[in-house]
Amino acid sequence: MCGIAGVATRGSTPPRELIGAMCEVMRHRGPDGEGVHVEPGIGLGMRRLAVLDLLTGDQPVSNATGTVHAVFNGEIYNYRELREELTAKGHRFRGTGDSEVIPRLYEEHGIAFLSRLNGMFAIALWDSELKRLLLARDRMGVKPLYYSARGGNLWFASEVKCILAAGGSARVIDPLGVDQLLTFEYTASPTTLLEDVRKLAPGAWLTMSGGKLHQGRFWSLPACAPPPVRDVEELTAQLRDTLLGAVRRQMASDVPLGAFLSGGIDSSILVAAMREVSPTPPLTFSIGFGDPTYSELRHARAVAAHCGTRHHEEILTPDYLSLLPAVISQLDQPIADFSVFPTLLVSRMARRRVTVALGGDGGDELFGGYDTYRADRLSARLLDWQPAPLRAAAEWLARGLPLGRGKRGLANELRRFLEGARLPADWQHLRWMIFLREEQRARLYTREFRAQVEGAAEGLVRASLEDGGADRLAAQMRCDLRLYLPEDILAKVDAMSMASSLEARVPYLDNEVVDLALAIPSSLKVRGGVRKWILKRAFTGSLPQPVLRRGKEGFSMPMKQWLTHEWNGLMHELLSRQSLAAEGLFDGRYVERLMREHETGVHNHSHLLWALMVFQLWRDRFQSGIELPGFRVHAA
């Protein structure tokens, strides 16, 4: 695990000091060492967090002849099988880890080698014979990779701040990125908040050779419908064995390893699987909060006791405002998801005892776990066929209900449920994943800004729902696998865990688990109103029934109360008319109205207000930042 950075030129040799300085910006991703390789046309750098092959696992790595050099961030879980295959073909290895597999496998298969990898990775590989740089990102987008083609050079890094610091961006704001941030709380590949900085999409590769860029994909979600199931019990047993195999692979580590345990279904099944495949009880980590509606500690404790883990927990009552600089510094590609705060805190807690932590991300998208899927099915049965005036009247009545103070409130959920009926029928499951409605956009955006982004967010969702076929639930889960999972969940976990120098692994996104999950009909994922039906059935004997019957809670914070009380002054400072006028994107009078309605309890605008605050904080921190002094790379 590490962070990578570098630049490809048209022939000049990048200064070694520049590549090292880019790496220094992300030292937190790899505190255990640094590696740099420069030659005409390329500079490759990395910061290392030592997890496997502690003594001889340094990067960059090369082939035997020194014509291929590579750096990568992540882990290759099937590296042992690949090493055996390559050894049989005459390759010899210096160390015992996974990184050396990459240049040797490239020698054998070219770019097609990417489809042979089972892991999480961002790769930069230089072929000196072809004078070609190859960038690639893992199938599901667990690890990030950003790039910028500017001034005849191609800059790339695990974090945007490395590109910014080295002068690889003109720092011009991309209106599409701002619209996506406010609408979804994240930006979707390839968009970022900067016009000339792009995100490489999951499962994609990019090459630069002779100053020309070429892009392609080595994997994408299969378009065909799952085959009919002949034996449910056999499929259930296969799912159990496949997940156990993934957990066993991803527990490979030469440093202490543990697991995040929220007490929810996915992390509980993960911990039960770890206990089954490991001879020693796993370390587990949970956090709780003073407000019981935001705390799941009692459920985590029950799972830890049942599985006999070495459990650690903390009830957190920190000054969250003091965390803001650290959070924003890591979100150089901002995410407005409230859960960045507890994710950072649980990562810091785990890092005091381990270097690697397994998490349950991906289970909801693969097996139908979100409340939104149930809400969509309920809406189709009870609401969608009702006449528009009746739906409008129900929404008006719901607005009159007082908002609760806890994490979940009937009034708030009812409002969002009814508002979702206005969305296009095929993506109403996004009613709890969209935070800027069209009527709000019309009032919030200036005329010029609105013209630049007209219809873009809707087009993004529509494109992500394509090829879903007649199975509405399958199409919705595929949409979340394309958007919400990589652009929000995985990006957040990577940023906050790496800020703590902690490697976060995701066994549910192992290639074999994903391939099997995509071949399971959605009717076995949500069945009789039970979400994750087949996953729960696969682990019925491993966990108590009360654990398996639990609903989805989610990882969140009481932002709606903070914006009214503790953070109210900060909100008004960041969202004042004077502050908003700097970019000319938003109507300050409408923002004042949003704040007033939120403060008086008329509406819960916490998501939209926080997204606006995140944008303002990001703009102040990154748009006018300072470049690394004394370094420039020019085209030959």
TANOR-V308497 format. One line per field, one symbol per residue. phi: phi as a letter, one per 20 degrees, with the letter a starting at -180 (. if undefined). psi: psi as a letter, one per 20 degrees, with the letter a starting at -180 (. if undefined). burial: # if it has 16 or more other C-alpha atoms within 10 Angstrom, else .. Layout:
phi->???
psi->???
burial->???
//
This chain:
phi->.accbrbddeqfeffgffffffffgdggfbfercccccbgobcdbbdddfcclfecefcfdcefemeccbcbdpbdedffffffffffeofcdedceeffffffffgfcmfffgfeedrdaccccddffelceddbcfgenfdebdbbebmnddebafcffffffemebemefegfffffgfedmbddgefcedfdddeffgmdcbccbmmddccacdbbgfefffffeecffffffffffffffffffeefaecgcbbfcenffffffgffffffedfdffeccccccffffdddgfffffffffemeeecbbeeceeffffggfffgfefdfcefgfgffffffffffffccdccecefofffecmefgfffffffffeddfeffgfffffffffffefffeeffdcgfffffffffffffggfcffegdcdccefffgfefefgfffffdgmfffffffffeflemeeffffffffffedfffedfffffffffffdldeddcgfdggfffgfgfeegffeecclneelgfffffcgeecfggffefeedndbcffffgfecgdfffgfffdfgffffgdmeceffffffgfffffemfcedgffffffffffffgfedfdfefffncbcdff
psi->paqqrappajhqoqphhgghhghhhkhhhniirqqppqrpiqppqqppopgqmhhkkqrqqrrhikipqqqqpbpohkhghhggghhhjiqqqgajbhhihghghghhibhihhiipoapqpppppohgilpppqqqrgikgpqpqrpopkjqoqqrhqhhggghjkjqikppohhggggghgijrqppjqaiphjpqppqpjqqpqppkjqqqqapiqrpphqqqqqphohhghghggghghhhggggiipqjrqqbqpohirgghghghhgghhiqiqpqpqpqqrrhohijpkhhggggggghikrnqpqqoplrnhhiigggghhhlinqpjphjhghggghggghhihrhppqrjqhhghhjliqhhgghghgghhhghiqqghhhhghhghhhipppriagpqggghgghghhhiiqqhikiijhjjpjorhhgghhgqrggghhhjpjgghhggghiirkibioggghghhghhhfgghhfghggggghghhjlpppqnhijqghgggghiipqhiigopkioqkghghhhkhiiqqhhghiqrpgroaqlhhhgihehjgggghghkqhgghihikhqohhhhhgggghghijgqnkhggghggggggggghhhhkrprppjpqpqq.
burial->################.#############.#.#####..##############..#######....##########.#..##..#.........###########....#.##..############..####################.##################.#.#################.###################.#.....##......#.........##..##.##########.....####################....#########....####.######..###.###.............#########################..#################.######.#...##......#...#..##...#...#...##.########.#...######.####...#..##...##..#...#...#..##..#...###########################################.#######.###...##########..##...##....#.#######.##..#...##.##.#..#....####..#..##..##.#.#################..##...##....#.#.
//
